[in-house]
Amino acid sequence: MKQIVTLKSYFQRKYGAPLQRIPLDPGFPCPNRNPDGSGGCAFCPGDGSRAQHLKPGMSLAEQVRSGIAFAQSRYGAKPPYAAYFQAYTTTNGPLEQLRKMYQDVLTMADFPCVIVATRPDCLPPQVIDLLAELAVDHEVWVELGVQTANDKTLQLINRGHDFSAVERVVPLLAERGIKVAAHVILGLPGETAEDYRCTAEKLAKLPLSGIKTHNLLIYRNTPMEKLFKAGKLKPLNEYEYAEALAEFLRILPDDLVVMRLCADAPDDGLAIRNWWMEKGAFTDMFLKMYESGDTSPDCMKAVRTADGSYTFYHPKYRQHFHSVAGAREESVKKYLEPCRIREKLMSGENVQILDVGFGMGWNVHAAAELAESVRGGKLHIISMEFDRTAIDNALRLPGREGDVLIHCLAEQGVYESDYVKAEILFGDARQTVQTLDLCFDAVFLDAFTPDTNPELWTSEFIAQLKNHLKGSGRIATYCSAYPVRGALIENGFSVLESEAFGRKRGGTVATLVPADDLTPLPEKEFMITTRSTAGTPYRDVSLRSSREEILQLHADEIKARRAAGIPKWYRP
């Protein structure tokens, strides 16, 4: 497959409109489940992948009305639509009941297209005949659950059929004018790139019309969750999945319609979420990547920095977690050295550090490594992190296989040795910091840049950090942005500079007491910060405002200050 043709573009070309699928649950059970609902495929959630806006007990007419209303409000969709019989196994019912269901639904709205989700072992000849009857006046697709061509994997996940069932039924459907899209999951337990290639090669030999690929989602209370917790499964992150998916698709024929590239689900239903990207963002990124012909650009891989340590590129914030000049070295130059952590430990002093933004864990790693090597005072470092996927992805960095500290934080939330105690606290740092009852010798302010993550650079948040800082403590950050320095000055800090590393400008260090070991902020920088709107701090009085609200408030304050005569830029 040289070029991806999405279902949306296929519909647009055929119908002159991107038909929105209206998900329906006809109420038929899965033949692979027990009467009480237990059993089934190891990956399947309890609701059989029913659309979120559908509720149990809704009639088909109510489902059609609700689905169209949802599509109109969410996507601005207009008729015609595609009737999508989605949940569980939608051909697993009596023939006449199936016939009546199709007839009734197709009179409820403008449905030129019908999509039927089912299994290869639930398509007896009479059902294929019925679908062929529908295909006379409608475009009919069968979304066929294949998952993999590896029979051992199919048995492991309790699929209930082998791949020969797929090879048998696809030609029968295609002969009757029924389009078939194979549903495949990449990342199933035990499978490798070779298994993905084998599945693609076998599917390429069948008369398919489409392909629907999913990354493996691990739902709560499923056998797949048990495999994950037993360490027998390591789900693909978006970087790994994208690379595997690109290779998989390139093996398939050019004329296949790609119905979907990835899957997602609400966080409360998942046992683990190890993706940073939302489904839409991943799809946009992957299509651009695929069209470029490059299956693994730098943004899809761990990046080796200049000192040999690795970091990741964050797709949402469009930044690397750490400087490519050296991820580990940045922790030393921007945080440990300006806060004199080595000197404190060597003197036998116990040191408390608050790390704002765990990221890939290099600040925690470098601080702990220093304490273990000095073997003086004990280090206690608390790291705050909003994104629970961060630590899972930190473990994927090359060289992290034997990092006991990071593994302990991922599994238990705490690590302790004779000279180090490290903790990670998940949640919004703006609220988390208010629950702490410690005062710290140093605060490492290491959030993403203020323009992308202003929530952690506001004057009010810095005030909270000040409340948890010892009198001689220091706040250190890589950031030299004027609004951040303005917020520090507004909170009574003296602002100094740390050594430049990976950037033209030095970092920022804030203290409440004199610090002769650091470079004072140059007078011009101080005047720009305090005598122009450049140094206008970000504000978040409630400590709960969104990024957009903070940025808008910042823009409004700058406008008001300009109107009051404060210049945009200080000029001596």
C-alpha positions in Angstrom: 0.0 0.0 0.0 1.8 3.1 -1.3 -0.9 5.6 -0.3 -3.5 5.4 2.4 -7.1 5.9 1.4 -9.2 6.5 4.5 -12.8 5.6 4.9 -13.7 9.2 5.1 -12.0 10.0 1.8 -13.5 6.9 0.2 -17.0 8.0 1.3 -16.4 11.5 0.2 -15.4 10.4 -3.3 -18.3 7.9 -3.7 -21.1 9.8 -2.0 -20.0 13.4 -2.2 -20.0 13.5 1.6 -18.0 11.9 4.4 -20.7 9.5 5.7 -20.7 9.5 9.5 -21.1 6.0 10.9 -24.1 5.6 13.3 -23.1 2.9 15.8 -25.9 0.4 16.7 -26.2 -2.4 19.2 -28.8 -5.0 18.0 -28.5 -6.9 21.3 -27.1 -10.1 19.9 -24.5 -11.9 22.2 -21.1 -13.0 21.3 -20.9 -16.8 20.7 -17.6 -16.8 22.4 -19.1 -15.7 25.8 -20.9 -17.7 28.4 -24.6 -17.0 29.1 -23.7 -14.9 32.1 -21.5 -12.7 29.9 -18.2 -14.1 31.2 -15.5 -15.6 28.9 -14.9 -14.2 25.5 -11.8 -12.9 23.9 -9.0 -11.9 26.3 -9.0 -8.3 25.1 -12.7 -7.6 24.9 -14.3 -5.2 27.4 -17.6 -6.1 29.1 -19.7 -3.9 26.9 -18.5 -5.6 23.7 -17.1 -2.3 22.4 -20.5 -0.6 22.4 -20.4 3.1 21.5 -20.3 5.3 24.6 -23.5 7.1 23.9 -25.5 3.9 23.6 -27.2 2.7 26.8 -28.5 -0.9 27.5 -32.2 -1.3 26.8 -32.4 1.4 24.1 -34.5 0.3 21.1 -33.0 0.5 17.6 -35.1 3.5 16.8 -33.8 5.3 19.9 -30.3 4.3 19.0 -30.6 5.7 15.5 -32.0 9.0 16.9 -29.4 9.2 19.6 -26.6 8.3 17.2 -27.6 10.9 14.6 -28.0 13.6 17.3 -24.5 12.7 18.7 -23.0 12.8 15.2 -24.6 16.2 14.5 -23.5 17.8 17.7 -20.0 16.2 17.8 -19.0 16.3 14.1 -21.6 18.5 12.4 -22.7 15.5 10.4 -25.5 15.7 7.9 -27.3 12.9 6.0 -26.6 10.5 4.4 -25.2 8.2 7.1 -23.7 4.7 7.4 -25.7 2.2 9.6 -22.9 0.6 11.7 -24.0 -2.6 13.5 -21.1 -2.6 15.9 -21.4 -4.1 19.4 -20.6 -7.8 20.1 -21.3 -10.1 17.1 -24.1 -8.5 15.1 -24.9 -11.5 12.9 -25.3 -13.9 15.8 -29.1 -14.0 15.8 -32.1 -15.8 14.2 -32.2 -15.2 10.4 -35.7 -13.7 10.4 -34.8 -11.4 13.3 -31.8 -10.2 11.4 -33.9 -9.6 8.3 -36.4 -7.5 10.2 -33.6 -5.6 12.0 -32.0 -4.5 8.7 -35.3 -3.7 7.1 -36.5 -1.6 10.1 -33.2 0.3 10.6 -32.8 1.2 6.9 -36.2 3.0 6.9 -35.2 5.2 9.9 -32.7 7.4 8.1 -30.8 7.9 4.9 -28.5 4.9 5.1 -27.0 4.1 1.6 -24.2 2.1 3.4 -24.5 -0.8 6.0 -21.5 -1.9 8.0 -21.8 -5.2 9.9 -19.3 -6.1 12.6 -19.0 -9.9 13.1 -16.7 -12.9 13.4 -15.7 -15.4 10.6 -17.4 -18.2 12.5 -20.8 -16.4 12.6 -21.4 -16.2 8.9 -23.4 -19.3 7.8 -24.6 -19.5 4.2 -28.1 -18.2 5.0 -26.7 -15.0 6.6 -24.4 -14.4 3.6 -27.5 -14.8 1.4 -29.3 -12.1 3.5 -26.3 -9.7 3.3 -26.2 -10.3 -0.5 -29.9 -9.3 -0.7 -29.0 -6.1 1.1 -26.1 -5.5 -1.3 -28.5 -5.2 -4.2 -29.7 -1.8 -3.0 -27.0 -0.8 -0.5 -23.3 -0.8 -0.1 -22.6 -3.6 2.4 -19.4 -4.0 4.4 -18.6 -6.8 6.7 -16.1 -5.7 9.4 -14.5 -9.1 10.1 -12.7 -9.8 13.3 -9.4 -11.4 12.3 -7.0 -10.0 14.9 -4.0 -12.0 13.7 -3.1 -14.9 11.3 -1.2 -16.6 14.1 -3.2 -19.6 15.3 -1.2 -19.9 18.5 -2.0 -16.3 19.4 -5.7 -16.8 18.5 -5.7 -19.7 20.9 -3.9 -17.7 23.6 -6.4 -14.9 23.5 -9.3 -17.3 23.5 -10.6 -16.1 20.1 -12.6 -19.3 19.4 -11.6 -19.7 15.8 -8.5 -20.2 13.7 -7.3 -18.3 10.6 -8.6 -20.9 8.2 -12.1 -19.6 9.2 -11.1 -16.2 7.7 -9.6 -17.8 4.6 -12.9 -19.7 4.1 -15.4 -16.9 4.5 -13.8 -13.9 2.9 -14.0 -15.3 -0.7 -17.6 -16.3 -0.1 -18.6 -12.8 0.9 -16.6 -11.1 -1.9 -18.2 -13.4 -4.5 -21.6 -12.1 -3.5 -20.7 -8.4 -3.9 -20.1 -7.8 -0.1 -17.1 -5.8 0.8 -14.9 -7.2 3.6 -12.6 -5.2 5.9 -10.3 -7.2 8.1 -10.0 -6.0 11.7 -6.5 -6.6 13.0 -4.8 -5.9 16.4 -1.1 -5.1 16.6 0.6 -5.7 19.9 -1.1 -9.0 21.0 0.9 -11.0 23.6 4.0 -12.7 22.3 3.7 -11.3 18.8 6.6 -9.6 17.1 7.3 -7.7 13.8 7.6 -11.1 12.1 4.0 -12.0 13.2 2.7 -8.7 11.9 4.4 -9.3 8.5 3.0 -12.8 8.3 -0.5 -11.6 9.0 -0.2 -8.8 6.4 1.1 -11.3 3.8 -1.7 -13.7 4.4 -4.4 -11.0 4.3 -2.9 -9.6 1.0 -3.8 -12.9 -0.7 -7.5 -12.6 0.2 -10.1 -10.5 -1.8 -10.5 -7.9 0.9 -11.8 -4.3 0.3 -10.6 -2.8 3.5 -8.4 -3.0 6.6 -9.1 -1.8 10.2 -6.1 -1.7 12.5 -6.0 -1.2 16.2 -3.3 -0.9 18.8 -4.0 -3.3 21.7 -6.0 -1.7 24.5 -5.8 -3.3 27.9 -9.2 -3.0 29.6 -9.8 -3.4 33.3 -11.1 -6.8 34.5 -10.1 -8.7 31.4 -7.8 -11.7 31.0 -5.5 -9.3 29.1 -5.1 -7.2 32.2 -4.0 -10.3 34.1 -1.4 -11.1 31.4 -0.2 -7.5 31.7 0.1 -7.6 35.5 1.9 -10.9 35.3 4.6 -9.3 33.1 3.7 -11.4 30.1 2.6 -8.4 27.9 4.2 -5.1 27.1 1.8 -2.9 25.1 3.2 -0.8 22.3 3.4 2.9 22.8 2.5 5.2 19.9 6.1 5.3 18.6 6.4 1.5 18.5 2.9 1.1 17.1 3.4 3.6 14.3 6.5 1.9 13.1 4.9 -1.5 13.2 1.7 -0.2 11.5 3.7 1.4 8.7 5.5 -1.8 7.9 2.2 -3.7 8.1 0.3 -1.5 5.7 3.1 -1.3 3.1 2.7 -5.1 2.6 -1.1 -4.8 1.8 -2.5 -4.0 -1.7 -3.0 -0.5 -2.8 -6.8 -0.6 -3.3 -7.7 -1.4 0.3 -9.7 1.3 2.2 -8.3 2.0 5.7 -11.3 2.1 8.0 -9.3 3.0 11.1 -5.6 3.3 12.1 -5.8 3.2 15.9 -8.2 2.8 18.9 -8.8 4.6 22.1 -11.1 4.4 25.1 -12.0 6.4 28.2 -9.2 6.4 30.9 -11.5 4.9 33.5 -12.0 1.7 31.4 -8.3 1.1 30.8 -5.8 -0.8 33.0 -3.0 1.2 31.5 -2.7 4.2 29.2 0.8 4.4 27.7 0.0 6.9 24.8 0.4 10.6 25.0 -1.4 11.2 21.8 -5.2 11.3 21.3 -6.5 9.2 18.4 -7.1 12.1 16.1 -3.6 13.6 16.7 -2.0 10.2 16.1 -4.0 9.7 12.9 -2.9 13.1 11.5 0.7 12.5 12.5 0.8 9.0 11.0 -0.7 10.0 7.7 1.9 12.7 7.3 4.6 10.3 8.3 3.4 7.6 5.9 3.0 9.9 3.0 6.6 11.1 3.4 7.8 7.5 2.9 9.6 7.5 6.2 8.5 4.8 8.6 10.4 6.0 11.6 11.3 9.7 11.7 13.1 11.1 14.8 9.8 12.1 16.5 8.8 8.4 16.5 11.8 7.2 18.4 13.8 7.6 21.5 16.4 10.3 20.8 20.0 9.8 21.8 21.3 13.1 23.2 24.9 14.4 23.1 25.9 12.9 26.4 24.7 9.4 25.4 21.5 9.5 27.4 18.1 9.3 25.8 14.9 11.3 25.7 11.6 11.3 23.9 9.8 13.8 21.8 6.4 14.7 23.2 3.9 14.8 20.3 1.3 16.9 22.2 3.8 19.7 23.3 6.0 19.2 20.2 9.1 19.3 22.4 11.7 16.9 23.6 11.5 16.2 27.3 15.1 17.2 27.7 17.8 19.1 25.9 19.3 17.1 23.0 22.6 18.6 24.2 22.4 16.0 26.9 19.4 14.8 28.9 21.3 13.6 31.9 23.8 16.5 31.8 21.0 19.0 31.7 19.8 17.7 35.1 23.3 18.3 36.5 23.9 21.7 34.9 20.4 23.3 35.3 19.4 21.8 38.6 21.9 19.9 40.8 24.8 22.3 40.4 22.9 25.6 40.8 21.2 24.3 43.9 24.5 23.0 45.4 23.1 19.6 46.0 26.5 17.9 46.1 27.9 20.4 48.6 24.9 19.9 50.9 25.2 16.1 50.8 28.9 16.1 51.3 28.5 18.1 54.5 26.3 15.4 55.8 23.1 17.5 55.4 19.9 15.7 54.6 18.4 17.2 51.4 14.8 17.6 50.4 14.0 18.3 46.7 10.7 18.9 45.0 10.8 18.0 41.3 8.0 19.6 39.3 7.6 17.4 36.2 9.0 13.9 36.3 9.1 13.6 32.6 11.6 10.9 31.7 12.9 10.8 35.2 16.4 12.2 34.6 16.3 14.8 37.4 15.3 12.1 39.9 17.9 9.6 38.4 20.7 12.1 38.4 20.0 13.4 42.0 19.8 9.8 43.3 22.9 8.8 41.5 24.7 11.8 43.1 23.5 10.9 46.6 24.6 7.2 46.2 28.0 8.3 45.1 28.6 10.9 47.8 27.3 8.7 50.6 26.9 11.6 52.9 23.5 13.0 53.9 20.3 11.4 52.7 18.4 12.7 49.7 14.6 12.8 49.7 13.1 13.8 46.4 9.5 14.0 45.6 8.5 14.2 41.9 5.1 15.5 40.7 3.8 14.3 37.4 0.4 14.8 35.7 0.8 12.2 33.0 0.7 8.7 34.3 2.0 7.4 30.9 5.3 9.3 31.4 6.9 6.8 33.8 5.8 3.8 31.6 7.4 5.4 28.7 10.5 6.4 30.7 11.1 2.7 31.2 11.2 2.3 27.4 14.3 4.5 27.1 17.4 2.5 26.0 19.5 1.6 29.1 16.6 1.8 31.5 16.2 -2.0 31.7 18.2 -2.3 34.9 17.3 1.0 36.5 16.0 -0.2 39.8 14.9 3.3 41.0 12.7 4.0 38.0 11.2 0.5 38.0 10.4 0.8 41.7 8.7 4.2 41.1 6.7 2.7 38.3 5.5 -0.3 40.3 5.3 1.0 43.9 5.5 4.8 43.6 8.5 4.9 46.0 12.2 3.8 46.1 14.4 3.8 49.2 18.0 3.0 49.9 20.5 4.0 52.6 21.1 7.3 50.9 18.0 8.0 48.8 14.2 8.1 49.2 12.4 9.0 46.0 8.6 9.3 45.5 6.4 10.1 42.6 3.0 11.7 43.1 0.6 11.7 40.1 -2.0 14.4 39.5 -2.2 18.1 38.8 0.9 19.7 40.5 -1.2 22.8 41.3 -3.3 20.7 43.6 -0.7 18.2 44.7 1.7 20.8 46.0 -1.0 22.1 48.4 -1.2 18.7 50.0 2.5 18.6 50.9 3.7 19.2 54.5 7.4 19.5 53.8 9.7 22.4 53.1 12.4 21.8 50.5 16.0 22.8 50.0 15.5 23.0 46.2 12.6 23.0 43.8 13.4 21.8 40.2 10.8 23.5 38.0 10.9 21.4 34.9 7.6 21.7 33.1 7.2 22.0 29.4 7.7 25.6 28.1 5.4 28.3 29.3 3.7 28.9 26.0 2.6 25.2 25.9 2.2 24.5 29.6 1.5 27.8 31.3 -0.3 26.1 34.2 3.0 25.4 35.9 4.6 28.9 35.4 2.0 31.2 36.9 2.7 33.7 39.7 0.1 31.8 41.9 1.8 28.5 41.4 5.2 30.0 42.1 3.7 31.4 45.3 2.8 27.8 46.3 6.3 26.7 45.6 7.6 29.6 47.8 5.4 28.4 50.6 7.2 25.0 50.5 10.7 26.4 50.2 13.2 26.6 53.1 14.5 30.1 53.8 17.8 29.3 52.1 16.2 27.2 49.4 16.4 27.7 45.7 14.1 27.3 42.7 16.0 26.3 39.6 14.7 25.9 36.1 16.0 25.7 32.5 13.5 28.4 31.6 14.6 32.0 31.0 11.3 33.4 29.8 10.5 36.9 30.9 7.0 36.1 32.3 8.5 33.4 34.5 11.2 35.7 35.8 8.6 38.4 36.3 6.5 36.0 38.4 9.5 35.1 40.5 10.3 38.8 41.1 6.7 39.5 41.9 6.9 36.8 44.6 9.9 38.5 46.2 12.7 36.3 44.8 16.1 37.5 43.7 16.6 36.2 40.2 20.0 34.9 39.0 21.3 33.0 36.0 22.7 29.5 35.8 25.2 28.3 33.2 23.9 28.2 29.6 23.5 24.6 28.5 21.9 23.5 25.2 20.5 27.1 24.7 22.0 30.5 24.1 20.6 31.9 27.3 21.3 30.6 30.8 18.7 29.0 33.1 17.1 30.7 36.0 17.7 30.4 39.7 15.6 32.1 42.3 16.5 32.7 45.9 15.2 34.6 49.0 18.7 35.2 50.4 22.0 36.4 48.8 23.8 33.9 46.5 27.3 34.9 45.7 28.0 31.7 43.8 25.6 32.5 41.0 25.6 35.1 38.2 23.2 38.0 38.9 20.6 38.7 36.2 22.1 41.3 33.8 20.7 44.8 34.3 19.2 44.9 30.9 17.4 41.5 31.5 16.1 42.8 34.8 14.8 46.0 33.3 13.1 44.2 30.4 11.4 41.9 33.0 10.3 44.7 35.3 9.9 47.7 33.0 8.0 46.3 30.0 5.1 44.1 29.3 7.5 41.3 28.3 7.8 40.4 32.0 4.0 40.2 32.6 3.4 37.0 34.7 1.0 34.3 33.8 -1.9 34.2 36.3 -4.2 31.5 37.7 -5.9 32.7 40.8 -7.9 29.5 41.2 -5.0 27.2 40.4 -7.4 25.3 38.2 -7.6 27.4 35.0 -7.1 25.8 31.6 -4.1 26.5 29.3 -6.4 28.6 27.1 -7.8 30.6 29.9 -4.4 31.4 31.3 -3.0 32.5 27.9 -6.1 34.6 27.2 -5.8 36.3 30.7 -2.1 36.9 30.0 -2.9 38.5 26.6 -5.6 40.7 28.2 -3.3 41.9 31.0 -0.6 42.8 28.5 -3.1 44.8 26.5 -4.3 46.6 29.6 -0.7 47.4 30.7 0.1 48.7 27.2 -2.9 50.9 27.4 -1.6 52.2 30.7 1.6 53.3 29.1 3.9 50.4 29.9 6.0 49.7 26.8 6.1 46.4 24.9 9.9 46.3 25.2 12.3 48.1 27.5 14.8 50.3 25.7 17.4 52.2 27.8 
